[in-house]
Amino acid sequence: MAKFTQWRNFWNRLRKNWSVKHQLIIRNETTHHDSFTFLLSPRNIFVTVMVSAVVLVSLTAVIIAFTPLRYYIPGYTTPEEHRKFKETAQKVADLQSKYDRNEVYLQHLLQVMDENSLDTMGPAPQGGVVTADGKSLEEATEPSESEMALREEAGDLLAAVNSRQQNDGVSISARADIQNLFLQPPTTGTIVTAYNVPKNQYGIDVANREGTLVTSAAEGMVVFAGYDVTDGNVIIIQHHDNVLTIYKNNQVLLKSKGAKVAAGEPIARMGHSGITNKGNHLHFELWHNGFPLNPLDYLTLK
């Protein structure tokens, strides 16, 4: 109780004398003349101390942030080191992104040749994939023995993509070539994206109106026809000499898995069913022995 009384008396005196001015005199001891005289009060002293502290902290922060003194503080780097770090981090991020996209693309190619690919690639949108006679692709008949053999061969070709990329030092654009291969244009329109393997563009993108007819580039057999979340409605055709053609982003498919098609026969209609910002277009790819080819080396678009 006594301590509480002492504190209360102290605060009462401080409050009472908060604005009371006191005179501070600095006097010359030899001449006894007053050199300086200051009028002070507890309020003025408190305000002066707080303002001085804020100014001192601000000046210290400015000096550390905008002068070379900051380099002597742990955690700070020189501008050159910071620039190199950002460039290196960006390069690593770009390489990781390219690697991830390439891995996903290769996995999709392998998945579409698997018997269970339709179950793992997600459900097709309602009314998005139908055959020419009006039946859904799920109602297609069981594959014949010849189709099973052809599909197994196609799966082996696509499986070679992953193994050869890991073991072969030749650039991917120079690994595949085939002579005497002549293809018909799969559709008409304008090329909006060219073949570019370093940018993970394994085919060409041809833009035109929605519903534009897509035809088979050569005689062959449909080994996959279904929906993929990324590429939309996809159809893959196996041709002679281990050649595969892939048609992505279609509005609707006109052929089902196992169908035999002739060169120039309608197989789909152009659309934008995949995840892309290119609008209505056909993404067309040409593969031989598990490696991509530039389609424009073997056909001419009208």
ABEGO torsion letter per residue (X at the ends): XAAAAAAAAAAAAAAAAAABBBBBBBBBAAAGBBABBBBBBAAAAAAAAAAAAAAAAAAAAAAAAABAAAAABBGBBBAAAAAAAAAAAAAAAAAAAAAAAAAAAAAAAAAAABAAAAAAAEBBBBGABBBAAGBBAAABBBBBAAAAAAAAAAAAAAAAAAAAAAABABBAAAABBBBGBBBBBABBEBBABBBBAAAGBABBBBBBBBGBBBBBABBEBBABBBBBAAAEBBBBBBBBGGBBBBBBGBABBABBBGBBBBBGBBABBBBBABBBAAEBBBBBBBBBGGBBBBAAAABBBX
